[in-house]
Amino acid sequence: MSRYLVTGGAGFIGSNIAEELVRMGEEVVVFDNLSTGHEGNIEHIRQDVTFMKGDVRNASEVRMALDGVDYVLHQAALASVPRSIDDPLLVNEVNVGGTLTVLDESRHASVKCVVYAASSSAYGDSEVLPKREDMLPTPLSPYAVSKLVGEHYCSVYSKVYGLPTISIRYFNVFGPRQDPASQYAAVIPIFISHLLDGKSPTIFGDGEQSRDFTYVGNIVKANIMAAQNGKAAGQVVNVACGGRFTLNELYGMLCELIGVSLDPVYADPRLGDVKHSHADISMAEELLGYSVETDFEEGLKRTVEWYRKSGAP
């Protein structure tokens, strides 16, 4: 049995990771300041984890959370392009400063590995598809810059201090417990919640922008594999499904799954949004032994069913 610290563990991705670690019989510390996470996300495993309310920017709180920890799965962040455009200083403080604090305290705590939640937004609007880890990053938003800086800090901490790290570039993660009510909510929970309520959601742009939508179960699996894998220290690795769908295609699939026929509302494109995103996942397959367990279509079915059952807004 190993002891894992999941920063941001009461959030969407973090709570799914914590749930799987509990299922595996591991010891889990959930660390979250609840600014965007919710204790309700871990209510079903509350008796099986150690919950610590704290902020990744606070070194003493992070130090306490790291007591006896073997692996750190660092999910805590302000994860929104629009929010970063509205408040770049705060996003930098949390995403860059918080990550640096976690890394520095982790090296002093002699953890075995820090797995960092990086972002495909680092690639920007490169016309080359699929996107490979050796491509030059061209971030388009303060959020993308902040996540890219975190990658560099992880690499430096591996090289300079010998702290094993791996950065996983997430591609448009979706699934159960993703909050549709936030001002900065992601597209899939917004579409689902609107359609379940019989309302037409807004598509920014012409809807022909495409994404490599990745069901959260694949991300959970990749995090745990990365923590336990010794071959990828200091590396940056894409994790996705390796395909792409336009927002118009996504919308049509959701209308069919939910059983509604509503036209979306189209609006001007948003600042900082990339046109196309599609991952080459061969490095994850090679270094981590990663494979896609749940494809996009199946993940979408599971997600719609979860929102139906949960009554989420």
C-alpha positions in Angstrom: 0.0 0.0 0.0 1.3 3.5 -1.0 0.2 6.9 0.2 -0.9 9.4 -2.4 -1.5 13.1 -2.1 -4.1 14.4 -4.6 -4.0 18.2 -4.8 -7.3 19.6 -6.0 -8.7 16.2 -4.9 -12.2 17.6 -4.4 -12.4 18.9 -8.0 -13.6 17.1 -11.1 -10.5 15.2 -12.1 -9.0 15.0 -8.6 -12.1 13.3 -7.1 -12.2 10.7 -9.9 -8.5 9.9 -9.2 -9.1 9.7 -5.4 -12.1 7.4 -6.0 -10.0 5.0 -8.1 -7.1 5.0 -5.6 -9.5 4.1 -2.8 -10.9 1.3 -5.0 -7.3 0.0 -5.4 -6.9 0.0 -1.6 -4.3 2.8 -1.5 -4.0 5.5 1.2 -5.3 8.8 -0.1 -4.9 12.4 1.1 -7.2 14.9 -0.6 -5.9 18.4 -0.4 -8.2 21.2 -1.7 -9.1 24.8 -0.7 -12.6 24.3 -2.2 -12.4 27.4 -4.3 -13.6 25.4 -7.3 -13.8 21.9 -5.8 -16.7 20.6 -3.7 -16.7 18.3 -0.7 -19.8 16.7 -2.3 -17.5 15.2 -5.0 -15.8 13.0 -2.4 -18.7 12.5 -0.1 -19.1 8.8 -1.2 -15.4 8.1 -0.2 -15.1 10.5 2.7 -14.6 7.8 5.3 -11.8 6.3 3.1 -9.6 9.3 2.6 -7.9 12.0 4.7 -9.3 15.3 3.7 -7.2 18.4 4.4 -8.5 21.9 3.5 -5.5 23.9 2.3 -4.0 26.0 -0.5 -1.2 24.9 -2.7 0.3 28.4 -2.4 0.8 27.9 1.3 4.0 26.0 1.9 3.3 25.0 5.5 -0.1 23.5 4.6 1.4 21.6 1.7 4.2 20.4 4.0 1.7 19.0 6.4 -0.2 17.3 3.6 3.0 15.6 2.4 3.7 13.8 5.7 4.3 10.2 4.8 3.3 10.6 1.1 4.9 8.5 -1.6 3.3 10.0 -4.7 1.8 13.4 -5.5 -0.8 13.7 -8.2 -0.9 17.5 -8.6 -4.3 18.5 -10.1 -4.9 21.8 -8.2 -5.2 24.7 -10.6 -7.5 27.4 -11.9 -8.3 25.6 -15.1 -10.0 28.0 -17.5 -8.9 30.0 -20.5 -11.6 32.7 -20.0 -10.8 33.0 -16.3 -7.1 33.5 -17.1 -8.0 36.3 -19.5 -10.2 37.9 -16.9 -7.7 37.5 -14.0 -4.2 36.6 -15.3 -2.4 37.5 -12.1 -4.5 35.1 -9.9 -4.2 32.3 -12.4 -0.4 32.7 -12.5 -0.3 32.8 -8.7 -2.2 29.6 -8.3 -1.0 27.6 -11.3 2.7 28.7 -11.3 3.3 29.7 -7.7 1.2 26.8 -6.4 3.0 24.2 -8.6 6.4 25.5 -7.6 5.4 25.3 -3.9 4.2 21.7 -4.4 7.4 20.7 -6.2 9.7 22.3 -3.6 8.0 20.8 -0.7 7.9 17.4 -2.5 11.6 17.4 -2.9 12.2 18.1 0.7 9.7 15.3 1.6 11.5 12.9 -0.7 8.4 11.8 -2.6 8.9 9.1 -5.2 7.2 11.0 -8.0 5.1 14.1 -8.8 2.6 13.8 -11.6 1.6 17.2 -12.9 -1.6 18.0 -14.7 -0.4 19.8 -17.8 -2.6 21.1 -20.6 -2.8 20.6 -24.4 -3.4 24.4 -24.5 0.4 24.7 -24.5 0.4 23.8 -28.2 -1.7 26.8 -29.2 -3.1 27.0 -32.7 -0.5 25.0 -34.6 -1.8 23.8 -37.9 0.1 20.5 -37.6 -2.0 17.6 -36.5 -1.8 15.4 -34.5 0.1 17.3 -31.8 3.3 15.8 -30.6 5.3 16.5 -27.5 8.4 17.6 -29.5 6.4 20.5 -31.2 7.2 24.1 -30.3 4.6 25.4 -27.8 2.7 28.5 -28.8 0.3 29.3 -26.0 -2.5 31.7 -26.7 -3.8 32.5 -23.2 -2.4 33.3 -19.8 -3.8 29.9 -18.7 -1.8 28.1 -21.3 1.3 30.0 -20.4 0.8 29.1 -16.7 0.5 25.4 -17.4 3.5 25.4 -19.7 5.6 27.1 -17.0 4.6 24.4 -14.6 5.9 21.8 -17.1 9.3 23.5 -17.2 9.5 23.7 -13.4 8.8 19.9 -13.3 11.5 19.2 -15.8 14.0 21.4 -13.9 13.2 19.8 -10.5 13.9 16.4 -12.1 17.2 17.6 -13.6 18.5 19.8 -10.8 17.1 18.2 -7.7 16.6 14.6 -8.8 12.8 14.8 -8.0 11.0 12.4 -10.4 8.3 14.2 -12.2 6.1 13.7 -15.2 3.8 16.2 -16.9 0.7 14.8 -18.5 -0.9 17.1 -21.2 -4.6 16.7 -20.8 -6.8 17.0 -23.9 -10.4 18.3 -23.2 -11.3 16.1 -20.3 -14.9 15.3 -19.6 -17.0 13.0 -17.4 -18.9 12.6 -14.1 -18.7 15.4 -11.6 -17.6 18.1 -14.0 -19.4 21.3 -12.9 -21.8 22.8 -15.5 -22.8 25.7 -13.2 -19.5 27.6 -13.0 -19.0 30.8 -14.9 -16.1 29.1 -16.6 -17.6 25.7 -17.2 -16.4 23.4 -20.0 -18.4 22.8 -23.1 -19.7 19.3 -22.5 -21.3 19.8 -19.1 -22.8 23.1 -20.4 -24.3 21.4 -23.4 -25.6 18.4 -21.4 -27.2 20.6 -18.7 -28.8 22.9 -21.2 -30.2 20.1 -23.3 -31.5 18.2 -20.3 -33.4 21.4 -19.3 -34.7 21.8 -22.9 -32.6 24.9 -23.5 -30.4 25.7 -26.5 -26.7 26.2 -25.5 -24.3 28.6 -27.1 -21.6 27.5 -29.5 -18.8 30.1 -29.8 -17.6 30.4 -33.4 -18.9 28.3 -36.3 -18.8 25.0 -34.4 -16.3 23.5 -36.8 -13.4 23.8 -34.2 -12.4 20.3 -33.2 -11.2 18.7 -30.0 -9.7 15.4 -28.8 -12.3 14.9 -26.1 -11.0 12.6 -23.4 -13.1 10.7 -20.9 -11.9 11.2 -17.4 -11.3 7.5 -16.7 -8.5 7.5 -19.2 -6.9 10.4 -17.4 -7.2 8.7 -14.0 -5.5 5.6 -15.4 -2.7 7.6 -16.9 -2.0 9.5 -13.7 -1.7 6.3 -11.6 0.5 4.6 -14.3 2.7 7.6 -14.5 3.3 7.7 -10.7 4.3 4.1 -10.6 6.4 4.2 -13.8 10.1 4.9 -13.5 10.9 5.5 -17.2 9.3 8.8 -17.8 11.0 11.1 -15.2 11.2 14.7 -16.4 9.1 14.0 -19.5 6.0 15.6 -21.0 3.4 13.2 -22.3 0.1 13.6 -24.2 -2.9 11.7 -22.8 -6.1 11.7 -24.9 -8.2 9.4 -27.1 -6.2 10.2 -30.2 -9.2 11.3 -32.3 -11.1 14.5 -32.8 -14.7 15.7 -33.2 -16.1 19.1 -34.0 -18.4 21.0 -31.6 -21.2 20.6 -34.2 -20.6 16.8 -34.2 -20.5 16.8 -30.4 -23.8 18.7 -30.3 -25.5 16.4 -32.7 -24.4 13.3 -30.7 -25.7 14.8 -27.4 -29.0 15.7 -28.9 -29.4 12.1 -30.1 -28.4 10.7 -26.7 -30.7 13.0 -24.7 -33.5 12.7 -27.2 -34.1 16.3 -28.1 -34.1 18.4 -31.3 -32.9 21.9 -30.6 -30.9 24.3 -32.7 -27.8 25.8 -30.8 -27.2 29.5 -30.6 -24.0 30.6 -32.4 -21.9 33.5 -31.0 -18.6 35.1 -31.8 -15.4 33.0 -31.1 -13.8 33.5 -27.7 -10.4 34.9 -27.2 -7.7 32.3 -26.5 -9.6 29.4 -28.0 -7.6 27.2 -30.4 -9.2 26.0 -33.6 -8.2 22.3 -33.6 -6.8 19.9 -31.0 -5.8 16.3 -31.7 -3.2 14.3 -29.8 -0.5 11.9 -30.8 -0.6 9.4 -27.9 2.3 7.1 -29.0 4.7 8.4 -26.3 2.1 7.6 -23.6 1.7 4.2 -25.1 5.5 3.6 -25.2 6.5 5.2 -21.9 3.5 4.4 -19.7 1.9 1.4 -21.4 -1.2 3.6 -21.8 -4.1 2.6 -23.9 -7.6 4.1 -24.4 -10.0 2.2 -22.2 -13.1 4.3 -22.8 -13.5 6.0 -26.2 -15.3 9.2 -26.8 -18.7 7.8 -27.7 -18.8 5.5 -24.8 -17.6 8.2 -22.4 -20.3 10.5 -23.7 -23.0 7.9 -23.0 -21.7 7.4 -19.4 -21.5 11.1 -18.8 -25.0 11.8 -20.0 -26.3 9.0 -17.8 -24.5 10.3 -14.8 -26.0 13.8 -15.2 -29.5 12.2 -15.6 -29.1 10.2 -12.4 -27.3 12.9 -10.3 -29.7 15.7 -11.2 -26.7 18.0 -11.5 -27.6 21.5 -12.6 
